[in-house]
Structure formats: structure tokens, C-alpha cells
Amino acid sequence: ASNIAAVFGRQDERVLLIDAQIRKSQQPTPFAALLIDEDPMVGDGLGEYLSYKVFDHQQIISPTTLSGVDVIVRRGEAVIPDLLQSARMRELMDNLKQQYSIIIMEGPPVQDCVDSDILASYADSILFVTACDTLKPDVIQRAIRRMQHTKAHFEGIILTKVRQPYLD
């Protein structure tokens, strides 16, 4: 997601990355390394905005080291995923679409929960990203079928961490 954002940012697009994994996670936000002089665990993020702990959406947007790219990172406590389909989230997305030309949402794994289905309702298109040898082909096929049943256009698959034997 950050590489795609960087490419669009260099083409003078206004890009926003959103870490939309608002459930409890042991993993830090994948966008922490992009922040300019900020502690990714300090401040407010998407969950805090959706649960009305923050009222101005500008307070959850942080600048990044990437040209033309801002980010909303996951911070603080987990919140209930139902908030992803709330009027507050729809209002946020409407405001962000006026401010940014491209919005890239990093969602949770498709097979784990319905959050990705909900996030797809805000998307124009979907790219399915998976690491080589992480998921079995039938799991990938089921996840893709699920995403194809959303209103967003399914663009394709990005396969990461491909080892040399697969490239020959």
C-alpha cells in the first residue's frame, strides 16, 4: 500500500493511506515508519474518530515522509468493527474524498472477518495482496470470490515475497 501511495504521490496526486484494521492487534500499524517525527502509539487514529473521542477528522491525519502522501494510522484501543459501517464513517469518507484524489485503505485479512467486505463498500476498486506461500490457493480463491461480490471493481492480485524458484 505504501509503495503504491508513493508512486501516486510522486505523480502530484493527493494520496491518503488509511490503516483500517481497527480490531485489537499485536502488530503495530504498517505505516509507522512513514510518519514524520511522530510516535505511532501516541495520538488519535481512525478508531478514536469513529468512537467520537475526536471530532475533527483533520486531527487523525498525519503527514508522511512520502511526497504528496498523508496517513491515518491505527492507534490506541481497538473499537467494535460495526463502526466501519456507521454514518460517522460514511461522513468521514465523503470528507476525505473531497480532500484527496486517491485513498488507499489497508484492511484486515479477508478470511478473518467481515471488515474487508464493509471497507469495500467505500472503495472504487480492490487489489488483493498476499505473500507467496502464506495462503493456500483455495483460501485465496474464496477470498477473491467474496471481494468480487462487493460493489467495488476487483482489479487483481499482488503477490509479494516471491522466492527465486517461482520466478524461473
C-alpha positions as CSV (number, residue, x, y, z in Angstrom):
1,A,0.0,0.0,0.0
2,S,2.8,2.4,0.9
3,N,4.7,1.7,-2.4
4,I,1.5,2.3,-4.4
5,A,0.9,5.5,-2.5
6,A,4.5,6.7,-3.1
7,V,4.1,6.2,-6.8
8,F,0.9,8.2,-7.0
9,G,2.3,10.9,-4.6
10,R,5.2,11.4,-7.0
11,Q,2.7,12.0,-9.8
12,D,1.3,15.0,-8.0
13,E,-1.8,13.2,-6.6
14,R,-3.0,13.9,-3.1
15,V,-2.9,10.5,-1.5
16,L,-4.2,9.2,1.8
17,L,-3.3,5.9,3.4
18,I,-5.7,4.5,6.0
19,D,-4.8,1.7,8.4
20,A,-8.4,0.4,8.7
21,Q,-7.5,-2.6,10.9
22,I,-9.4,-1.3,13.9
23,R,-9.7,-4.6,15.8
24,K,-7.2,-5.4,18.5
25,S,-3.9,-6.3,17.0
26,Q,-0.5,-7.2,18.4
27,Q,1.1,-5.8,15.2
28,P,2.0,-2.1,15.1
29,T,0.5,-0.1,12.2
30,P,2.2,-1.0,9.0
31,F,2.6,2.8,8.3
32,A,4.6,3.7,11.4
33,A,7.8,4.0,9.5
34,L,6.3,6.7,7.2
35,L,5.4,9.1,9.9
36,I,7.4,12.4,10.3
37,D,8.7,12.7,13.9
38,E,5.6,11.0,15.5
39,D,5.2,8.1,17.8
40,P,2.7,5.8,16.1
41,M,1.3,4.9,19.5
42,V,0.7,8.5,20.6
43,G,-2.3,10.5,19.4
44,D,-5.6,9.5,17.8
45,G,-6.5,7.3,14.9
46,L,-9.5,6.0,13.0
47,G,-10.9,4.1,15.9
48,E,-10.8,7.2,18.2
49,Y,-12.6,9.2,15.5
50,L,-15.3,6.6,14.9
51,S,-16.0,6.3,18.6
52,Y,-16.3,10.1,19.0
53,K,-13.2,10.6,21.1
54,V,-12.1,13.0,18.3
55,F,-14.5,15.3,16.5
56,D,-12.3,16.9,13.7
57,H,-11.1,14.4,11.1
58,Q,-8.1,16.6,10.5
59,Q,-6.7,15.6,13.9
60,I,-6.3,12.0,12.9
61,I,-4.4,12.7,9.6
62,S,-0.6,12.7,9.8
63,P,2.0,13.8,7.2
64,T,4.4,11.2,6.0
65,T,7.9,11.2,4.5
66,L,6.4,10.4,1.1
67,S,5.7,13.3,-1.2
68,G,2.0,14.0,-1.5
69,V,1.0,11.3,0.9
70,D,-0.7,11.6,4.3
71,V,-1.8,8.7,6.6
72,I,-4.4,7.8,9.2
73,V,-2.7,5.2,11.4
74,R,-4.2,2.7,13.9
75,R,-3.6,3.9,17.4
76,G,-4.9,3.3,20.9
77,E,-7.7,0.9,21.8
78,A,-9.5,-1.4,19.5
79,V,-13.1,-0.5,18.6
80,I,-16.0,-2.5,17.5
81,P,-15.9,-3.2,13.8
82,D,-19.6,-2.2,13.4
83,L,-18.3,1.4,13.5
84,L,-16.9,0.8,10.0
85,Q,-20.4,0.9,8.6
86,S,-21.6,3.8,10.7
87,A,-22.9,7.1,9.5
88,R,-19.7,8.6,11.0
89,M,-17.5,6.5,8.8
90,R,-19.6,7.4,5.7
91,E,-19.3,11.1,6.6
92,L,-15.6,10.7,7.1
93,M,-15.1,9.0,3.7
94,D,-17.2,11.7,2.0
95,N,-15.0,14.5,3.5
96,L,-11.8,12.6,2.7
97,K,-12.9,12.1,-1.0
98,Q,-13.1,15.9,-1.3
99,Q,-9.7,16.4,0.1
100,Y,-7.7,13.6,-1.6
101,S,-7.6,12.3,-5.2
102,I,-6.6,8.8,-4.1
103,I,-7.4,7.0,-0.8
104,I,-5.8,3.6,-0.1
105,M,-7.2,1.5,2.7
106,E,-5.2,-1.3,4.3
107,G,-7.8,-3.7,5.7
108,P,-7.6,-6.8,7.7
109,P,-7.2,-10.2,6.1
110,V,-10.3,-11.1,4.2
111,Q,-10.7,-14.6,5.6
112,D,-10.6,-13.4,9.2
113,C,-13.6,-11.2,9.4
114,V,-16.2,-9.1,7.5
115,D,-14.3,-5.9,7.9
116,S,-12.9,-6.1,4.4
117,D,-16.4,-6.5,3.0
118,I,-17.5,-3.4,4.8
119,L,-14.5,-1.4,3.7
120,A,-15.1,-2.5,0.1
121,S,-18.4,-0.6,0.2
122,Y,-16.3,2.7,0.3
123,A,-13.9,1.6,-2.5
124,D,-13.9,2.1,-6.2
125,S,-11.6,-0.9,-6.7
126,I,-9.8,-3.7,-4.8
127,L,-6.3,-5.1,-5.0
128,F,-5.9,-8.4,-3.2
129,V,-2.4,-8.6,-1.7
130,T,-0.9,-11.8,-0.3
131,A,2.6,-13.1,0.4
132,C,3.8,-16.1,-1.6
133,D,3.3,-19.4,0.3
134,T,1.2,-17.7,3.0
135,L,-2.2,-18.8,1.9
136,K,-3.4,-22.0,0.2
137,P,-4.8,-21.4,-3.3
138,D,-8.3,-22.4,-2.3
139,V,-8.3,-19.8,0.6
140,I,-7.2,-17.2,-1.9
141,Q,-9.9,-18.2,-4.3
142,R,-12.6,-18.0,-1.6
143,A,-11.4,-14.6,-0.5
144,I,-11.4,-13.3,-4.1
145,R,-14.9,-14.6,-4.7
146,R,-16.0,-12.7,-1.5
147,M,-14.5,-9.5,-2.7
148,Q,-16.0,-9.9,-6.2
149,H,-19.4,-9.9,-4.6
150,T,-18.9,-6.3,-3.4
151,K,-19.7,-3.2,-5.4
152,A,-16.0,-2.4,-5.9
153,H,-14.3,-3.4,-9.1
154,F,-11.8,-6.3,-8.5
155,E,-8.5,-5.2,-10.1
156,G,-6.4,-8.2,-9.4
157,I,-3.8,-9.8,-7.1
158,I,-0.4,-8.6,-5.9
159,L,1.8,-11.4,-4.9
160,T,4.6,-10.4,-2.5
161,K,7.7,-12.1,-1.1
162,V,8.0,-14.3,-4.2
163,R,11.1,-16.5,-4.0
164,Q,13.5,-17.0,-6.9
165,P,12.4,-20.7,-7.7
166,Y,8.9,-19.3,-8.5
167,L,10.4,-16.8,-10.9
168,D,12.3,-19.3,-13.1
